[in-house]
Amino acid sequence: MKRLIWILCLFCLKASAQTRKLYTDGAKPKLVSKQFKFTEGPAVDKAGNIYFTDQPNNEIWKYDVNGKLSIFTDKAGRANGTYFDSEGNLIVCADEHNQLWQISPEGKVKVLLNSYEGKLFNGPNDLWVDKHDNIYFTDPYFQRDYWKRKKSELNGEKVFLLKNGQSKPIVLDNLVKPNGIVGTPDGRYLFVADIGAGKIYKYDIKPDGTVSNKRLFFAATADGITLDELGNLYLAGNGITIVDPKGKKITHIDIPQPWTANLCFGGTDKRTLFITASKAIYIMKMNVKGME
């Protein structure tokens, strides 16, 4: 019995030490604003400013490094997930007409994709852009009240790759309902949250950008996902769950909202965890930087 208690104490001490590496004891998410309808898709630019979507209001907002909120565009194509490319363009999952957009820093829109083999996408949801500006995105089907159609035109719900300079995406995998997606900065690994299956998958990224060696990384229902500099994976959903590089849970951060949709790191030092949760946005000061 004493040995069991000793082992449990060692486990708790180790978990506490891991948590302290991530954030200071007692640190909690701080509410920034709750003026929105439903927040999603945060992305950080090179300066550390964060852009996020208020999808029902068809807006993309900017939260700058000084803590100022402003509207970037109110014609956002019902934007969901977003990510910046190397040129400072915001790549957007434009849910209104199931497209993939590129928005320049000046706000000019270019449609990158509007169909796959002549059929509408289900609804591009989230994306990650690698160092070569290849775009990895998920395409689950979530019925929207502003759509005229009532069912998918595609066979399944897929993970796609749009290689830089090409106009036709490549199917990487079929999942139950793929959602959050992120890759490592070195381009070696890709993580995808299958919200329909309650699983997070990890893939190897091959030199041509396609993937192999799919395996279960962690069993959880997650929406958006992101990575920190230590390789820990952050899962949004019922609050935030943080998982180490080996697929072991480190800790959980409670968010006082019905649903935590997405998250990213921002700020001038990339140590501010920015969280989109239902009608609100939160920030939390971290001891680690984001990988983005």
C-alpha positions as CSV (number, residue, x, y, z in Angstrom):
1,M,0.0,0.0,0.0
2,K,2.8,2.4,0.9
3,R,4.5,1.6,-2.4
4,L,1.4,2.4,-4.3
5,I,1.0,5.7,-2.5
6,W,4.6,6.5,-3.2
7,I,4.2,5.7,-6.9
8,L,1.1,7.9,-7.1
9,C,2.9,10.8,-5.4
10,L,5.8,10.5,-7.9
11,F,3.2,10.6,-10.7
12,C,1.5,13.7,-9.3
13,L,4.8,15.5,-8.8
14,K,5.9,14.7,-12.4
15,A,2.5,15.9,-13.8
16,S,2.8,19.1,-11.7
17,A,6.3,19.7,-13.0
18,Q,5.2,19.3,-16.6
19,T,2.3,21.7,-16.0
20,R,4.6,24.4,-14.5
21,K,6.7,24.2,-17.6
22,L,3.7,25.2,-19.6
23,Y,2.2,27.9,-17.3
24,T,2.7,29.4,-13.8
25,D,0.7,27.8,-11.0
26,G,-2.6,29.6,-10.6
27,A,-2.6,31.0,-14.1
28,K,-6.1,31.0,-15.7
29,P,-7.6,32.1,-19.0
30,K,-8.6,35.7,-19.0
31,L,-11.8,36.9,-20.7
32,V,-11.1,39.5,-23.5
33,S,-14.6,39.9,-24.9
34,K,-17.9,38.1,-25.2
35,Q,-19.6,40.2,-27.8
36,F,-19.7,37.6,-30.6
37,K,-22.1,35.0,-31.9
38,F,-19.6,32.1,-32.3
39,T,-15.8,32.5,-32.5
40,E,-13.5,30.2,-34.5
41,G,-10.4,29.8,-36.6
42,P,-7.6,31.9,-34.9
43,A,-4.4,32.5,-36.8
44,V,-1.3,34.4,-36.0
45,D,0.7,36.6,-38.3
46,K,4.5,37.2,-38.3
47,A,4.2,40.1,-35.9
48,G,2.1,38.2,-33.4
49,N,-1.3,39.7,-34.2
50,I,-4.2,37.2,-34.1
51,Y,-7.0,37.0,-36.6
52,F,-10.2,35.1,-35.8
53,T,-13.6,34.5,-37.2
54,D,-17.1,35.3,-35.9
55,Q,-18.8,32.9,-38.3
56,P,-22.5,33.7,-37.9
57,N,-21.8,37.4,-38.3
58,N,-19.6,36.8,-41.4
59,E,-16.6,38.7,-39.9
60,I,-12.9,38.2,-39.4
61,W,-11.5,40.2,-36.4
62,K,-8.0,41.2,-35.5
63,Y,-6.7,41.2,-32.0
64,D,-3.4,43.0,-32.1
65,V,-0.3,42.7,-30.0
66,N,-1.4,45.7,-27.9
67,G,-4.8,44.1,-27.1
68,K,-6.9,46.1,-29.5
69,L,-9.8,44.5,-31.3
70,S,-10.9,45.6,-34.7
71,I,-12.8,44.1,-37.7
72,F,-10.5,43.0,-40.6
73,T,-13.4,42.3,-42.9
74,D,-17.2,41.9,-42.7
75,K,-17.4,40.0,-46.0
76,A,-15.6,36.9,-44.8
77,G,-17.4,34.2,-46.8
78,R,-18.6,32.8,-43.5
79,A,-15.0,32.1,-42.6
80,N,-14.2,29.2,-40.3
81,G,-10.6,28.0,-40.0
82,T,-7.8,30.4,-41.1
83,Y,-3.9,30.3,-41.4
84,F,-1.3,32.6,-42.7
85,D,1.0,31.7,-45.6
86,S,4.7,32.8,-45.9
87,E,3.6,35.9,-47.9
88,G,1.3,37.2,-45.2
89,N,-1.9,36.2,-47.0
90,L,-4.7,34.8,-44.8
91,I,-5.8,31.5,-46.1
92,V,-9.5,31.0,-45.2
93,C,-12.0,28.1,-45.1
94,A,-14.9,30.1,-46.6
95,D,-17.9,28.1,-45.6
96,E,-20.6,30.2,-47.3
97,H,-19.9,28.6,-50.7
98,N,-17.6,25.8,-49.6
99,Q,-14.5,27.5,-50.9
100,L,-10.9,28.0,-50.0
101,W,-9.8,31.7,-50.1
102,Q,-6.6,33.7,-50.0
103,I,-7.1,37.2,-48.5
104,S,-4.2,39.6,-49.0
105,P,-3.0,41.9,-46.2
106,E,-5.0,44.7,-48.0
107,G,-8.2,42.6,-47.9
108,K,-8.2,41.4,-51.6
109,V,-9.9,38.0,-52.0
110,K,-8.7,35.3,-54.4
111,V,-10.7,32.0,-54.6
112,L,-8.2,29.2,-54.5
113,L,-10.7,26.3,-54.7
114,N,-14.4,26.1,-55.2
115,S,-15.0,22.4,-56.1
116,Y,-13.5,19.0,-56.2
117,E,-13.9,17.1,-59.5
118,G,-16.9,19.2,-60.3
119,K,-18.6,18.7,-57.0
120,L,-19.0,21.1,-54.0
121,F,-16.8,20.6,-51.1
122,N,-18.6,19.5,-47.9
123,G,-17.4,22.7,-46.2
124,P,-13.7,23.3,-45.7
125,N,-13.3,23.6,-41.9
126,D,-9.7,24.0,-40.7
127,L,-6.3,24.2,-42.3
128,W,-2.6,24.2,-41.8
129,V,0.0,25.8,-44.2
130,D,3.5,24.3,-44.3
131,K,6.8,26.2,-44.9
132,H,6.4,25.5,-48.7
133,D,2.9,27.1,-48.7
134,N,1.3,23.7,-49.2
135,I,-2.2,23.8,-47.8
136,Y,-3.6,20.9,-45.7
137,F,-7.3,21.2,-45.0
138,T,-10.2,19.2,-43.6
139,D,-13.6,18.9,-45.3
140,P,-16.3,17.6,-42.9
141,Y,-20.0,18.0,-43.6
142,F,-21.9,20.2,-41.1
143,Q,-25.2,21.3,-42.4
144,R,-25.6,25.1,-42.4
145,D,-28.9,26.9,-42.4
146,Y,-27.7,29.3,-45.1
147,W,-27.0,26.4,-47.6
148,K,-29.6,25.5,-50.2
149,R,-28.4,21.9,-50.4
150,K,-29.3,19.4,-47.7
151,K,-26.7,16.7,-48.3
152,S,-23.1,16.1,-49.4
153,E,-22.1,15.8,-53.1
154,L,-18.9,14.0,-52.2
155,N,-18.3,10.4,-51.3
156,G,-17.1,10.8,-47.7
157,E,-15.4,13.4,-45.5
158,K,-11.8,13.9,-46.4
159,V,-8.5,15.5,-45.6
160,F,-7.0,17.3,-48.6
161,L,-3.7,18.7,-49.7
162,L,-3.5,21.6,-52.1
163,K,0.2,21.9,-53.2
164,N,1.6,25.3,-53.8
165,G,1.1,26.4,-57.4
166,Q,-1.4,23.7,-58.2
167,S,-5.2,23.9,-58.7
168,K,-6.4,20.4,-57.9
169,P,-6.2,19.1,-54.4
170,I,-5.0,15.6,-53.4
171,V,-7.1,13.4,-51.1
172,L,-4.9,12.3,-48.2
173,D,-7.4,10.4,-46.1
174,N,-11.1,9.6,-45.5
175,L,-12.3,10.0,-41.9
176,V,-15.6,10.0,-40.1
177,K,-15.6,13.8,-39.6
178,P,-12.2,15.4,-39.9
179,N,-11.9,18.8,-38.1
180,G,-8.8,20.4,-36.5
181,I,-5.5,20.0,-38.3
182,V,-1.9,21.1,-37.6
183,G,1.6,20.0,-38.7
184,T,5.0,20.4,-37.2
185,P,7.2,23.3,-38.5
186,D,9.8,20.9,-39.8
187,G,7.2,19.3,-42.1
188,R,7.7,15.8,-40.7
189,Y,4.3,15.2,-39.0
190,L,0.6,16.0,-39.4
191,F,-2.1,15.8,-36.8
192,V,-5.8,15.6,-37.6
193,A,-8.7,15.6,-35.1
194,D,-11.5,13.3,-36.2
195,I,-14.3,14.8,-34.2
196,G,-16.7,12.2,-35.5
197,A,-14.6,9.3,-34.2
198,G,-13.3,10.9,-31.1
199,K,-9.7,10.3,-32.2
200,I,-6.6,12.3,-32.9
201,Y,-4.4,10.8,-35.7
202,K,-0.8,11.4,-36.4
203,Y,0.8,10.9,-39.9
204,D,4.3,11.1,-41.3
205,I,4.6,13.7,-44.1
206,K,6.5,12.4,-47.1
207,P,8.9,14.5,-49.2
208,D,6.2,15.0,-51.8
209,G,3.8,16.4,-49.2
210,T,1.5,13.4,-49.0
211,V,1.2,11.3,-45.8
212,S,1.8,7.8,-44.6
213,N,2.0,5.7,-41.4
214,K,-1.4,6.8,-40.0
215,R,-1.7,5.9,-36.3
216,L,-3.8,6.8,-33.3
217,F,-2.1,9.5,-31.3
218,F,-4.8,10.2,-28.6
219,A,-8.4,9.3,-28.0
220,A,-10.5,12.4,-27.5
221,T,-13.2,14.5,-29.1
222,A,-11.5,17.7,-30.3
223,D,-12.3,20.6,-32.5
224,G,-9.3,22.9,-33.3
225,I,-5.7,21.9,-32.4
226,T,-2.3,23.5,-32.1
227,L,1.3,22.8,-31.0
228,D,3.8,24.4,-28.7
229,E,7.5,24.5,-29.0
230,L,8.0,21.4,-26.9
231,G,5.8,19.4,-29.3
232,N,2.8,19.3,-26.9
233,L,-0.6,19.1,-28.7
234,Y,-3.4,21.4,-27.5
235,L,-6.9,20.1,-28.1
236,A,-9.9,22.5,-28.0
237,G,-13.4,21.1,-27.2
238,N,-14.6,20.6,-23.7
239,G,-12.1,23.2,-22.5
240,I,-8.5,22.6,-23.5
241,T,-6.6,19.3,-23.1
242,I,-2.8,19.3,-23.4
243,V,-1.1,16.1,-24.6
244,D,2.7,15.5,-24.6
245,P,4.6,14.3,-27.7
246,K,4.2,10.7,-26.7
247,G,0.4,11.0,-26.6
248,K,0.0,11.2,-22.8
249,K,-2.3,13.7,-21.2
250,I,-0.5,16.4,-19.2
251,T,-3.3,18.6,-18.0
252,H,-6.7,20.1,-18.7
253,I,-7.6,23.8,-18.7
254,D,-11.2,24.7,-17.9
255,I,-12.9,27.4,-20.1
256,P,-16.2,28.7,-18.7
257,Q,-18.1,28.4,-22.0
258,P,-20.3,25.7,-23.6
259,W,-17.7,24.9,-26.2
260,T,-14.0,25.7,-26.9
261,A,-13.7,25.8,-30.7
262,N,-10.1,26.6,-31.4
263,L,-6.8,28.1,-30.3
264,C,-3.4,29.4,-31.3
265,F,-0.4,31.1,-29.8
266,G,0.3,34.8,-30.5
267,G,1.7,38.0,-29.1
268,T,5.1,39.5,-29.8
269,D,6.8,36.6,-27.9
270,K,4.3,33.9,-29.1
271,R,3.6,33.0,-25.5
272,T,0.0,34.1,-25.4
273,L,-2.5,31.3,-25.8
274,F,-5.5,32.7,-27.6
275,I,-8.7,30.8,-27.3
276,T,-12.0,31.0,-29.2
277,A,-14.9,29.7,-27.1
278,S,-18.6,30.0,-28.1
279,K,-19.4,33.8,-27.9
280,A,-16.1,34.8,-26.3
281,I,-12.4,35.0,-26.7
282,Y,-9.8,34.4,-23.9
283,I,-6.1,34.7,-23.5
284,M,-3.7,32.9,-21.2
285,K,-0.1,33.7,-20.6
286,M,2.1,30.7,-21.1
287,N,5.8,29.8,-20.3
288,V,6.2,28.2,-23.7
289,K,5.9,29.5,-27.3
290,G,3.7,28.2,-30.0
291,M,5.1,26.4,-33.0
292,E,3.1,28.5,-35.5
